[in-house]
Structures are given as C-alpha cells and as structure tokens.
Amino acid sequence: MSMPNQRWDADLYDDRHAFVWRHGVSLVELLDPKPGEHILDLGCGTGHLTAQIAAKGATVIGLDQSAPMLAEARAAYPGLEFVQGDARDFTFPQPFDAVFSNAVLHWIKPPEAAARCVFNALRPGGRFVAELGGHGNVRRVEAAMRAALEKTGGRSNGSPMYFPRLSEYATVLETAGLEARSAVLFDRPTPLEGDKGFRNWVEMFGRWALDSVPEDRREDFLRAAEDAARPELYRDGGWFADYRRLRVVAFRPADSGERGADAPRSKTMSAT
C-alpha cells in the first residue's frame, strides 16, 4: 500500500527488502486464520502473506494501492484475488471475519480514515490484526537523511510516515468503534541486505528525502547519509535499520449492529 506520492518498485521490493514480509510471518500466526474464514489483507504488496493466509484454508482478498505491486502479486499467485484500492476509502459487499495488515498503516494518513474502513469491513465480532511502525521507528535512519539533506541542498518537508505511540493508536482504533484488546511496542533492529543495504533502504522507503535533492547531487546525498548513519547503524560487517514496531489486535464489538450504520460512504471494491 502506498501514499499517492510514494513510488514502488515491486522487483526491488522483493529482491532487496523481502525482510518486510518475512517478518510478517509471525503476524499471520497471531491472526491464526481458520478454514472457511473470509479475510482481507490490507496493503498486500506482492502477495506473499496473502498466500500464506490462503494456505491456512481461508478465503482471502488482497488490497493494495500500488499497481506494480498488484501486478507482481497476480503473477506470483494467479489463483488468489487482488484488488486495487485506497486504505482510507474502501468497502466490500460482504463482511470479513478478519482484517490483516503488515507494515502498511504507517504510510496511511489520516489514520482515522483507515480505522473507520476497517471497522466497516468487519462483521460484528470480527478481528483486526496489524503491525506498523511505532513511535521512534527508524529514528536514526531519518536523522542521517536529514543530516545529508543539509549537506546537499535538499528541501524536504519531512517524512510522510506516521509512527504512533501505543496509546495514540489505541485511541484511533477505539474512536473508530474498534475495541483494542492488545498492543505492544517493541524494538526490532533489522539487518539490511548487502554492502549497499542502507542506500537501498533509502532509495525504496526514503524517497521523501532523496527526491528533494537535485539529481546531480543524489549520489552525494546517499554517501553523506551513509556516513552519518554508519557509527550507529553499521556493525558486525553489515547495515541495520532501527525498527520499532507496534503490533495490535482489536475487535469490532459483537453488539455493534449493522455494518457501517454511522460510517461515511466509501467506494465498493471489485477485482481489477
């Protein structure tokens, strides 16, 4: 799932950033999909976790805003259903037993809009299982990019990403009508692949900074960012990203009545 100004390279994502979905395997275990359940994978990307949910016997639909990501998902898993849509503005004709989301919702603003759509998509009693970047996520990575911007003439307005505190996100969910049952914020330093792991991360996830630098100075920017990050994020012969993750489980109350009774109208999704 992407914000409108975020570009995704699906091949690069799978080739150099597979850790994103691989860390989501344990989130699928927390979801614990059952045969016959109807589940939405919100921000499915290239579909690897969608397929793992389907392998448990559930009927699953993957939704993402990025056409390149969806094309990759459909090529890899032609037997599954993938649809294009916006996490802030979607609905489906039938309710889901669960909504699942991995490493997506920190790209989505306003978060309240996504939470309302999740509430509206669930049947009463249905569950929402998600992981996103939490407060302090990639703090050192972003500090290195800001330092590099100062040296290379970039004029970014700052990161578009949303990394909430635990209490803040619980409030977002509960305001939307969901009942937060558990939430945990934890550090997960994450290895980045290869000698160019840090710059590969910036080129994929840090376009908000890189694109603001004049083209003839982007290599200077990447080198300056690496230099600034190296003391804290390069160790034992490899790069790390200072990830902090927020993992939540919430439910739509069983007594919440008809779907969407007080929710705004949204676009109905269909396969594309």
ROTI-464495 format. One record per residue (C-alpha): residue in three letters; x, y negated, z negated. Coordinates in steps of 0.5 Angstrom, whole numbers, padded with zeros to 4 digits, always signed. Each point is the difference from the previous one (the first is absolute). Layout:
REM residues N
ALAXYZ
...
REM end
This chain:
REM residues 272
MET+0000+0000+0000
SER+0003-0007+0002
MET-0002-0007-0001
PRO-0001-0004+0006
ASN+0007-0003+0001
GLN+0004+0007-0002
ARG+0002+0004+0006
TRP+0001+0007-0001
ASP+0005+0005+0004
ALA-0003+0007-0001
ASP+0006+0003+0002
LEU+0005-0004-0004
TYR-0005+0001-0006
ASP+0000+0008+0001
ASP+0007+0000+0001
ARG+0004-0004-0005
HIS-0006-0001-0005
ALA-0003+0007-0001
PHE+0001-0001-0007
VAL-0006-0005-0001
TRP-0005+0006+0002
ARG+0004+0006-0003
HIS+0000-0004-0007
GLY-0008+0000+0001
VAL+0000+0008+0000
SER-0001+0000-0008
LEU-0005-0005+0001
VAL-0004+0005+0004
GLU+0001+0005-0005
LEU-0003-0005-0005
LEU-0006-0001+0005
ASP-0001+0007+0000
PRO-0004+0001+0006
LYS-0005+0005+0000
PRO-0003+0004+0006
GLY-0006-0003+0003
GLU+0001-0007-0003
HIS+0000-0006+0004
ILE+0006-0004-0001
LEU+0002-0007+0003
ASP+0008-0001+0001
LEU+0000-0008+0000
GLY+0006-0002+0003
CYS+0002+0007+0003
GLY+0006-0003+0004
THR+0003+0006+0004
GLY-0005+0005-0003
HIS+0005+0005-0004
LEU-0004-0001-0006
THR-0007+0000+0003
ALA+0002+0007+0003
GLN+0002+0003-0007
ILE-0006-0002-0003
ALA-0004+0003+0006
ALA+0005+0006-0001
LYS-0004+0001-0007
GLY-0006+0001+0003
ALA-0003-0007+0000
THR-0004-0004+0006
VAL+0005-0006+0000
ILE+0000-0006+0005
GLY+0006-0005+0000
LEU-0001-0007+0001
ASP+0006-0005+0002
GLN+0000-0007+0003
SER+0006+0002+0004
ALA-0001+0002+0007
PRO+0007+0003+0001
MET+0000+0004-0007
LEU-0007+0003+0002
ALA+0003+0002+0007
GLU+0005+0004-0004
ALA-0005+0003-0005
ARG-0004+0002+0006
ALA+0005+0003+0004
ALA+0003+0004-0006
TYR-0007+0002-0003
PRO-0005+0001+0006
GLY-0005+0004-0004
LEU-0001-0006-0005
GLU-0004-0006+0000
PHE+0004-0007+0000
VAL-0004-0007+0001
GLN+0003-0007+0000
GLY-0003-0005-0005
ASP+0002-0005-0005
ALA+0000+0002-0007
ARG-0003-0007-0002
ASP-0006+0001+0004
PHE-0003+0008+0002
THR-0005+0004-0002
PHE-0003+0007+0003
PRO-0006+0003+0001
GLN+0001+0006-0005
PRO+0003-0001-0007
PHE+0006+0003-0002
ASP+0002+0005-0006
ALA+0006-0004-0001
VAL+0005-0006+0003
PHE+0007+0002+0000
SER+0005-0006+0001
ASN+0008+0001+0000
ALA+0005-0006+0001
VAL-0005-0005+0003
LEU-0004-0004-0004
HIS+0006-0005-0002
TRP-0001-0002+0007
ILE-0007-0002+0000
LYS-0003-0007-0002
PRO-0004-0001-0003
PRO+0000+0006-0005
GLU-0007-0001-0002
ALA-0003+0001+0007
ALA+0003+0007+0001
ALA-0002+0002-0007
ARG-0007-0002+0002
CYS+0000+0004+0006
VAL+0003+0006-0004
PHE-0006-0001-0005
ASN-0005+0000+0006
ALA+0003+0006+0004
LEU+0000+0005-0006
ARG-0006+0004-0002
PRO-0002-0001-0008
GLY+0005+0004-0004
GLY+0005+0000+0006
ARG+0007-0002-0002
PHE+0006-0005+0003
VAL+0007+0003-0001
ALA+0005-0005+0002
GLU+0007-0002+0000
LEU+0003-0007+0002
GLY+0006-0005-0002
GLY-0001-0002-0007
HIS+0003-0006-0004
GLY+0007-0001+0001
ASN+0000+0004+0006
VAL+0007-0001+0005
ARG+0001-0006-0004
ARG+0008+0001+0001
VAL-0001+0001+0007
GLU-0004-0006+0001
ALA+0005-0004-0004
ALA+0005+0002+0005
MET-0004-0002+0006
ARG-0002-0007-0003
ALA+0008-0001-0001
ALA+0001+0002+0007
LEU-0005-0005+0003
GLU+0003-0006-0004
LYS+0007+0002+0004
THR-0003+0001+0007
GLY-0005-0005+0000
GLY-0007+0004+0000
ARG-0006-0004-0003
SER-0005+0006-0002
ASN-0006-0002-0004
GLY+0002+0006-0004
SER-0002+0008-0001
PRO-0007+0001+0002
MET-0001+0006-0004
TYR-0004+0001-0006
PHE+0003+0003-0006
PRO-0005+0000-0006
ARG+0001+0001-0008
LEU-0003+0006-0002
SER-0006-0004-0004
GLU-0001-0004+0006
TYR-0001+0005+0005
ALA-0005+0004-0005
THR-0004-0007+0000
VAL+0000+0000+0007
LEU-0003+0007+0000
GLU-0005-0001-0005
THR-0002-0006+0003
ALA-0002+0003+0006
GLY-0004+0005-0004
LEU+0005+0006-0001
GLU+0002+0003-0007
ALA+0007+0000-0001
ARG+0002+0007-0003
SER+0007+0000+0000
ALA+0006-0005+0002
VAL+0008+0001+0000
LEU+0005-0005+0002
PHE+0007+0003+0001
ASP+0007-0001+0003
ARG+0002+0005+0006
PRO+0007-0002+0002
THR-0001+0003+0008
PRO+0006+0002+0004
LEU+0000-0004+0007
GLU+0003+0005+0005
GLY+0007-0001+0003
ASP+0005-0006+0000
LYS-0005-0005+0003
GLY-0005+0002-0005
PHE-0001-0007-0003
ARG-0001-0003+0007
ASN-0004+0005+0003
TRP-0005-0001-0006
VAL+0000-0008+0001
GLU-0001+0001+0008
MET-0006+0004-0002
PHE-0003-0003-0006
GLY+0003-0007-0001
ARG-0002-0003+0007
TRP-0003-0006-0004
ALA+0007-0002-0001
LEU+0004+0003+0006
ASP-0005-0003+0005
SER+0001-0007-0003
VAL+0008+0000+0001
PRO+0002-0003+0007
GLU+0001+0006+0005
ASP+0008-0002+0001
ARG+0001+0001-0008
ARG-0004+0006-0002
GLU+0006+0004+0000
ASP+0003-0005-0005
PHE-0006+0001-0004
LEU+0000+0007+0000
ARG+0007+0000-0002
ALA-0001-0005-0005
ALA-0006+0004-0003
GLU+0004+0006-0001
ASP+0006-0004-0003
ALA-0005-0003-0005
ALA-0003+0007-0002
ARG+0006+0004+0000
PRO+0002-0001-0007
GLU-0007+0003-0003
LEU-0003+0004+0006
TYR+0006+0004+0003
ARG+0003+0005-0005
ASP+0003+0007+0001
GLY+0001-0001+0007
GLY-0007-0002+0002
TRP-0005-0005+0000
PHE-0006+0000-0005
ALA-0007-0004+0000
ASP-0002-0003-0007
TYR-0007+0003+0001
ARG-0005-0001-0006
ARG-0007+0004+0002
LEU-0007-0001-0003
ARG-0004+0007+0000
VAL-0007-0001-0001
VAL-0006+0005-0001
ALA-0007-0003+0000
PHE-0007+0002+0001
ARG-0007-0003+0003
PRO-0005+0001-0006
ALA-0005+0005+0001
ASP-0005-0004-0002
SER+0002-0006+0005
GLY-0006+0001+0004
GLU-0001+0000+0008
ARG+0007-0002+0004
GLY+0001-0007+0001
ALA-0006-0003-0003
ASP+0004-0006-0002
ALA+0006+0000+0004
PRO+0001-0004+0007
ARG-0002+0003+0006
SER+0006+0003+0004
LYS+0002+0003+0007
THR-0002+0007+0001
MET+0006+0004+0002
SER+0000+0006+0005
ALA+0005+0004+0004
THR+0005-0004+0005
REM end
